[in-house]
Amino acid sequence: MTHMFPIKDIAHQAGLSMATVDRVLNARAGVSRQTGLRVRAAIAELERQEARALLPGRKMTIDVLMEAPRRFTTEARAAFEAEMAAFVPLVFRCRFHLMETEGPAALARAIDRIRLRGTDGMLVKVPDTPVIHAAVARAAAAGITVVTFVTDLPSAPRAAYVGVDNRAAGETAAYLVGRALGAQAATVLVTISSSRFRGEGDREKGFRTVMRACYPSIRVTSVCEGRGQDAETGRLVHDALAADPTICAIYSIGGGNRATLDACREMGRAIRIFVAHDLDADNRALLAGHAIDFVLYHNLRADARAAFDVFRHGAFCRGESVARLSSVEIVTPYNLPVSPPDIGPPDIGTERQIRWNAPAWGAPSG
């Protein structure tokens, strides 16, 4: 296998011993296919980062651990890779550990593995559970700066939270839904990927608080544990629609929006307003095709920049605990930011017309 990097750099990136990497590179026996893939992935990662690491200066290795659907982690990874070179003369290198449905125990073990092999910092998007709190505490006790991303662990010894103000995001969604539906009796379905994530819970709380206070005629129901995966989310939404004929609006906190729209179409249900989160490739296409109405967006590159700034200043080492909050932007089909040139939108599988009535956008009731 041809490469331009020292074995020690590849071993560091892959989290393997130099002897194991040497066996892979020289095609020796006794190496599993999975280990070979880890070495190849490490080399590919080093190649992507090499152009950003040519400047002299201190190097910091940051481990990025996220449990989220691939459509989100793809966008987040691109944001972090794009921002790595912004902190001259400091040079950041990231090692990505991206998982979809691993669960708290596996994520805690991953945090422990990162701690034991050594790192300059960890950025984590993980559930808010006791086993993960304990793993983060062990990392912090070892002197590692831990930053939470998108969803917080406020009771854990993290250095900072970086991401959107989730409560404000839920309140914004409630304003949009309430203004669209007006004072008429209706039901909005909230879809949540998992109750284990603090950020999703905060979004739902913000949403329900505003709906109760300002739009009492609108009922809120929810489905949970679809994990952001299309198959499970679609099944949960289908069952919710079958059980409640008054559902006419969707607030998607946890993703799986194509499957949600497919379930609505299969049930013959007209959705008057659909509010979602994140400008991933799916949502860009659905928004551009008027299949969903609003996306609540926060700039992932700004989040990455804020996280690197925390690592640079070592806030944790001074005993600080900070929040670097992103603003919530409302994106419509008419102000959709230009898609990155290397990420093309997928085909639009489901389209619908916007079904609001102008009079619904009146003053809130209550």
N, C-alpha and C positions, 0 to 999 in steps of 0.2 A: 504494500500500500504506500503510494507516494505521498509525502507531506513535507511541510517546511518548518515544522515546529519541534523543539526539543521534547524528548520523551517525558521529561518531568512536567512540562506545561500541559501535555495531553493527559497525563495521569492526574494532574491537579484538576483539570476541567472535567474529566470523566469520573473522578472520585474513585480511582483504581490505583493499584500499586504500579510502580514503574516496570516491575517484572511482568505483570499481566499485560500491560500495554505492549511491551517488547514482544511477547508471544503472539499477540494479535497482529502487530505490524509485520512480523516475519513469518506469519502463517504457520506457526508451530501447533502441534497437537495439544489437546487438553483445554481448549478454549470454547466456551459455549457460544451459540449464535447470539444470544442476548448480550454477552460481553463484547462481542465483535461489533454489534450495533451501537453499543454505548461509546466505543472508541471512535467509530465513524462519526457519530453525532457530535462528539467532542471536537474532532478535527473540523467538522463543518462549522461549528459554533466559533472556533478560533479563527477560521477563515473570514467569517462574517464580521468579526470584531477587529480583525487585524488592521483594516484601513482606519479604524477609529482609535487605534492604540499606538500609532506611530510616534506621537509626541512624547518627549521625555517627561518624566515626573513620577511621583509615587503612584503605585498601582494598588487598587482595592478590588477585591473579589466579593461580589454580592450574590447571594443565593436567593433566587426568586421562586417561592413555593406557592402554587395556587391550585385550589380545587374549584373548577368552573368548566362549563361547556367549552369545547374547542373554539367555537365561534368567538367567544370572549377572549380566551387566552391568546389567540392569534393576534387580535388587535392590541392587547396589552403588551405582548412580547415585542411587536413592531414598535410600539411607543418607547419602550425602554431601550431598545437597540438604537433608535433614532436619537435619543437624548444622551447617550453615553459620553459623547465627545464634548459636551458643553462645559465641562469643569476643568479647563486647562489651568495649571499643569497636572492636576490630578487625573489619573486614567482609571476608569471603571471597566471591569469585566464582569459580566453576569453569567451565572450558571442557572439554567431554567429547569424547574421540576414541575411539570404541568400535568395535572390529573383531573379526571372528570367525575368519578364517583367512588373515590377510595374510602371515605369514611374517616372519623376522628382518630381511631387507633392507628391506622396506617399513616395518617398525616403526622401524628405525634412521633411515630418511629422515624419518619423522614426528617423531622426537625432534629431528632437526636443524632441521626447519621450525619447531618450537616454540621452539627456542633462538634462531634467527635473527630471529623476529618479536618475541621478548621475552616473559618471563613471570617471576613471582615464585617459582614452584616447580613441580616436576613430580612427580606420583604415577604410577608405572608398574607394570603387571602384564604382564610381557613375558618371552620365553624367555631362558635363560641361555646366550648365544652370543657369540663374539668380536666380531661386527659390532655387536651391541647394547652390549657393554661399551665399545667405542670411542665410540659415540654418546653414552653416558652420561658418559664421561670428558670429551668436548668440552663437554657441558652444565655439568658440574661446574667445568671450567676457566673457563667464562664466569661463574661465580659463582652458578649456579642450584642451589638446594636440590633434590635428587632423593631421593624416598622410594619404596622398593619396597613392593608391596602383595600379600599372599597368597603370592607366590612371590618368592624373594630373588635378588639378584645379589651374593653376598658378596665377589667379587673386584673388583667395580666400585666407583668412588668415590661411593657413595650415602651420604646422611646417616643414613638409618635404614631398618630393615625394620619394617613394620607388618602384623600378621596372626597367624594361628594358628601354634602350634608344630607344624609338619608332621610331624616325627618322632614326637612324642607322640601325634598324631592317628592315625598308622599303627599305633603300639603299642596304642592303645585299641581300634582295629578288630580287631586280632589277638586281643586278650583276649575280645572279644565273640564272634568267630567260633569261637575255640578252646573257649570254655566251652559254646557251643551244640552243637558237634560231638563234644566229648569225646575219648576215646582211640581211637575207631574209625578205620579207614583211610578217608580221604576226600580230595577235591581241591577247593580253592577257586580260583575264577577272579578275578584282579585285572584290572580294566579301567582303562587309563591313556589320557588324551587325547593326550599327546605327551611323549616323552622329553626334549624341549627345556626343559621347565619344571622348575626346581630343586625347587619345592615338591612336585610330584607324585613326583619321584624320592625325596625324603626320606620321604614317606608310605609308599612301597613298601618302602624300606629298613627303616623302623621295623616295618612289618608282618611282613616276612620274618624279621627278627631275633628277634622274640618267637615266631613260629610255630616256627622251628628250635629255640629254646631250651626251649619249654614244651609244644609239641604236635608232636612229631616224626612221629607217624603221619599227620599231615595234610600233603598235598603242595600246593604253591602253583605255579600257572601264571598266565601273564598275556597280555593282548593290548594293543597299543599303536598309537598314531597314528590313533585314531578322531576326534580333534580335538573331542570332545564333541558331535559331530553325529550325529543319530539314524541316518541311512542307513548311514554307514560303521561306526559302533559296532555297529549291529545285524548287519551282515555279518560283522564280526570275531568277535562272540560266537557267531553261528550256526556259523561254521567251527570255533571252538574246541570247542563242544558236540558237533559231529559227530565231531571227532577224539578226544575223551576222554569216554567214558561215565561216568567216576567223578566228574565235576564236580557238586557238590551245594550249593555256596555261592558267593556273589558278594560281592566287596569292590569297590565302584565308586568309584575315585578321580577319574575324568575325566568323569563324567556320561553322558548319553544313556541314562538308566535306563528310560524307556518302551520304547525299542528293545531294550534288553537283556531286559526282561521279555517282550516280544513274541517274541524269538528263543527264549527258554526255552519259551514256550507252543507255538510252532510245532514245536519238537523234542520236545514231550511230556515235558519234564524238570522234576522237582520240585526246587525250590530250598529248602533247609532254613533258610537264613539269608541275608539280603541287607542289607548295610551300605553306606550312601551318605554323601555329603558335601553340605552346604549346604541351606538351607531356601528354595529357589526355589519358584515356583508349582507346577512339576511335582512336586517331591518332597513338598511339603505335601499335594497331592492323593493321591499314591501312599501316603504314610505314613498319612494319615487313613483310606484304604481298605484298610489292612493288606496292600498289595501289596509294600511293603518294610518291614523290621523296625526298623531304627535309622537315624537321621541324625546324623552328627557335625557339630555346629553351632558357629560362632563368631559373635558379635554384630557385624555389619557396621557398625552405628552406633557402637559402641565403637571399632572400627578407624578409622572416619572421624574420630572425635573425637581419637584418638591422633595421626593424621596431621596434622590441623590444628594440634595442639599443637606438633608438631615444626616445622612451617612458621612458627608464631608465634615460637618461640624461636630459629629459625635455627641449629639444631645444626651444620649443615654449615659455616657460616661460622666456627665455633670449632674446626673440625677434629675434631669428635666423630663417632663412628659408633655408633649405638645400635639396639637391638631392642625393640620394644613388642609383646609377645606376648599373644595372646588365649587365654583358657582354652577348652578343648574341652568342650562340653556334649553329653550323649547325649540325644537326643530320640526318644521313642516315640509311638505313636498316642495315648497317654494323657496325655502332658504337652506336647502340641504347642502352641507359643505361638499366641496369637490372630493371625490374618492381618491385615495392615494393611487398613483399611476400603476403600481405593481399589484394592486388588489382590485380585480374587476368584480362587478356585481353579479351574483348568480341570476339564473332565470327566475322570473316572477311566477310562482306556482299558483297563487290565488290573488285575484283582484276583486275589488268591490267599489261601488260609488260611495262618496260621502253622503250620509243620510241625515244631516242635521236640518232643522228648520230654523231660519233666522230668528224668529221670536223667542226661541229657547234661550238665547243669550241675553237674558235680562238680569235684574238684580237678584241676588240670592235670597231665598226665603228664610224665615226664622229671625 
